[in-house]
Amino acid sequence: MPERENKLLVPAADSHLDVLKYEIASELGYPLHVGERVATPQNWNRILDQMKYEIARELGLTTQIKNGYWGDISSRACGAVGGRIGGKLGGNMVRQMILLAEQSLIR
C-alpha cells in the first residue's frame, strides 16, 4: 500500500485553526496548561499532544504505541482518545466557523 501524505489545502489556515481551537477550548474550560506554565495559541498543539498521551495511558494503550506510531491501535481506540479530547471542541469549532461565515456574508 502506498504511503499517504496529508497535505493541507490552505497551509496558511493551520495556525489560524490552532488559535480557534485554543479560543474554543478556553471558553469550554479545558485544562489549557497541561505540562506548560501558560497556554498560548503557539504551544496549544503541544498541550493537545500531551493530553492525547495522558488519555492513552488512562485507557491502557501506551504499550501499543511505539515511538509515537499509533498505526497498531484500532480506530475505535483512537476514536476513544480523540473523543475525550475533541468531542465538544470539534462541534463548537464548527458552530463558531458557521457564525463567522454568516457574519462575513452580512457585511
VMD Tcl script that draws the C-alpha trace (Angstrom):
set ca {
  {0.00 0.00 0.00}
  {1.46 3.40 -0.91}
  {2.30 5.69 1.97}
  {-0.22 8.51 2.34}
  {0.85 12.04 2.90}
  {-1.59 14.51 4.41}
  {-1.34 17.92 2.83}
  {-3.21 21.00 3.93}
  {-5.41 22.53 1.29}
  {-4.70 26.02 2.62}
  {-1.42 25.83 4.59}
  {-1.79 29.36 5.98}
  {-5.04 28.33 7.69}
  {-3.25 25.89 10.01}
  {-2.08 28.50 12.53}
  {-5.46 30.24 12.45}
  {-7.24 26.97 13.20}
  {-4.90 26.41 16.14}
  {-5.88 29.81 17.52}
  {-9.57 28.95 17.04}
  {-9.09 25.59 18.84}
  {-7.38 27.41 21.70}
  {-10.15 30.01 21.98}
  {-12.94 27.41 21.94}
  {-11.11 25.23 24.47}
  {-10.65 28.17 26.82}
  {-14.37 29.01 26.52}
  {-15.23 25.38 27.38}
  {-12.86 25.37 30.36}
  {-10.41 22.77 29.01}
  {-7.21 22.46 31.06}
  {-5.04 24.74 28.97}
  {-1.83 24.37 30.93}
  {-1.11 20.62 30.79}
  {2.67 20.34 31.02}
  {3.12 24.05 30.32}
  {3.33 27.05 32.62}
  {0.90 29.03 30.48}
  {-1.10 28.01 27.44}
  {-0.86 30.09 24.31}
  {-2.03 29.55 20.76}
  {1.61 28.78 19.91}
  {2.00 25.87 22.34}
  {-1.60 24.62 22.07}
  {-0.70 21.71 19.74}
  {1.95 20.54 22.19}
  {-0.62 20.67 25.01}
  {-3.13 18.68 22.94}
  {-0.44 16.11 22.19}
  {0.33 15.75 25.90}
  {-3.38 15.36 26.63}
  {-3.60 12.67 23.94}
  {-0.85 10.61 25.58}
  {-2.32 11.07 29.06}
  {-5.69 9.75 27.86}
  {-3.99 6.89 26.02}
  {-2.24 5.99 29.27}
  {-5.58 6.08 31.15}
  {-7.07 3.75 28.52}
  {-4.10 1.36 28.71}
  {-2.93 1.99 25.15}
  {0.64 3.14 25.75}
  {2.11 -0.35 25.38}
  {0.79 -0.42 21.79}
  {2.26 2.99 20.84}
  {5.79 2.57 19.51}
  {7.88 5.77 19.29}
  {4.85 7.92 18.53}
  {3.48 5.41 15.97}
  {-0.23 4.79 16.53}
  {-0.75 2.55 13.48}
  {-1.16 -0.63 15.53}
  {-4.02 0.82 17.57}
  {-7.57 0.20 16.41}
  {-9.59 3.07 15.02}
  {-12.10 2.52 17.84}
  {-9.39 3.04 20.46}
  {-8.04 6.12 18.65}
  {-11.58 7.45 18.48}
  {-11.91 6.97 22.23}
  {-8.81 9.11 22.76}
  {-9.91 11.77 20.28}
  {-13.46 11.77 21.56}
  {-12.34 12.57 25.09}
  {-10.26 15.47 23.82}
  {-12.21 16.86 20.93}
  {-15.82 15.80 21.19}
  {-17.06 19.15 22.47}
  {-14.19 21.04 20.90}
  {-14.91 19.98 17.30}
  {-18.64 20.71 17.43}
  {-18.08 24.13 18.93}
  {-15.42 24.92 16.34}
  {-17.90 24.17 13.57}
  {-20.54 26.38 15.22}
  {-18.04 29.22 15.54}
  {-16.91 28.87 11.90}
  {-20.53 28.96 10.71}
  {-21.14 32.08 12.80}
  {-18.04 33.75 11.32}
  {-19.16 32.84 7.79}
  {-22.66 34.22 8.42}
  {-21.23 37.45 9.78}
  {-18.99 37.89 6.75}
  {-21.99 37.37 4.43}
  {-23.90 40.12 6.23}
  {-21.11 42.65 5.61}
}
mol new
graphics top color blue
foreach p $ca { graphics top sphere $p radius 0.5 }
foreach p [lrange $ca 0 end-1] q [lrange $ca 1 end] { graphics top cylinder $p $q radius 0.2 }
display resetview
